């Protein structure tokens, strides 16, 4: 089964790509995904100040800068994994470095 892991954390602690790549916890987590053969896709997202939100209300398209929700937590990235079951997806999410300071939302992907 495929799952999307939405990586949520406090946007005030933005690390550079090189800092993330050098983080031993992150390196270990990626190695675990490779060992499991679970990682299908992953991407880091730009900060929420770069977001654009689109809503359509009564045939009017409303466009606003920034994220949909006003919150300090933001979705900073996503990883698509293929797992045997939800228990394996939980184990993978629990190992992500941001699980210790933010949260990892797990969503099953419609096939």
N, C-alpha and C positions, 0 to 999 in steps of 0.2 A: 504494500500500500504506500502511496505517496503522501507526504506531509510537507506543508510549508511551515518553516520555523521563522516567526517574525521576531527579530532581535530588537528589543525595546530597552532603552536606557536613558539616562539623564543627558540631555543635549549639551549641558554646560561642560561636560568632560569629553570634548572631542579630541581623539587621538589621531595622529597622522597615519597614513597607510604604512609607512616604514616602522612606526612604533608598534602597530598591530602585528606586522610581519615578524618583528623581533621579540614579541611577547612569548615567553616559553609556554604559558598556559594555552595561548591561542594555537601555537605550533603543535602542541600535544593533542589538542582537540581536533585539528585538521587531520593529523596522523591517524587518530581513531576513526574518523569518517572514512579515510582511505582504506584502512584495515578492514572495516566493515563493508566496503564497497557501496556505501549508502549515499554519498553526495552526488546529486545530479546537477545542481546549479546553485550558485551563490553570488550575491552582489551586495556591495555596500551602497547605501543611498546617501545623497548629499543632504546637508542640514535642512531643517524644515523651513528656514527663511528662503530657500530656493524652490519651495513647493508652490504649486498652483492648484486651487480647488475649484471644481466646476460643479454647479448644481443647475438643474432645469426645473423651474417652477412656473406653471401656467404658461408654457411655451416661451418663457423668457430664460435665456442662458445667463446665469450669474457666475462671474469669474472673480475669484479673490486670491490675493497673494497669501502664502503660508498654508499651514496644515489645516485640516478640517477641525480638529479638536484643540482647545486651549489647554495645554498640559505641559509639564516639564518633561515628561517621558515622551519619547518619539520613536518611531520605527526607523532604525538606523541601517537596517539591512534585512535580507531574507536569504534563507537557504532552503532549497528543495531537496528532500531526502527520500529515499525509498527504503522502507523498513518492513520487517516481518509483521509488526503490529504496533499498537500505541505504546506498549511498554518499552519497546526499543526506541521509539521516537522520544519518549520521556527521558530515557537514559542518555541519549545523544544531547537533548536540550539541557539536561542537568550539568553536562560537562562543559557547556559553552562558558567562556570567561564572563560574559555579561549576565549570566544567570545569578551570579553572586552579588551584583549591584543593581541590576535592573530586573528584567523578566524576559522569558522566551515564550511567546504564544505559539501553540501548536494547532494547526488547522489541517484536517484531512483535505486532500485535493480531489475534486470531482474528476473521475476518469472518463 
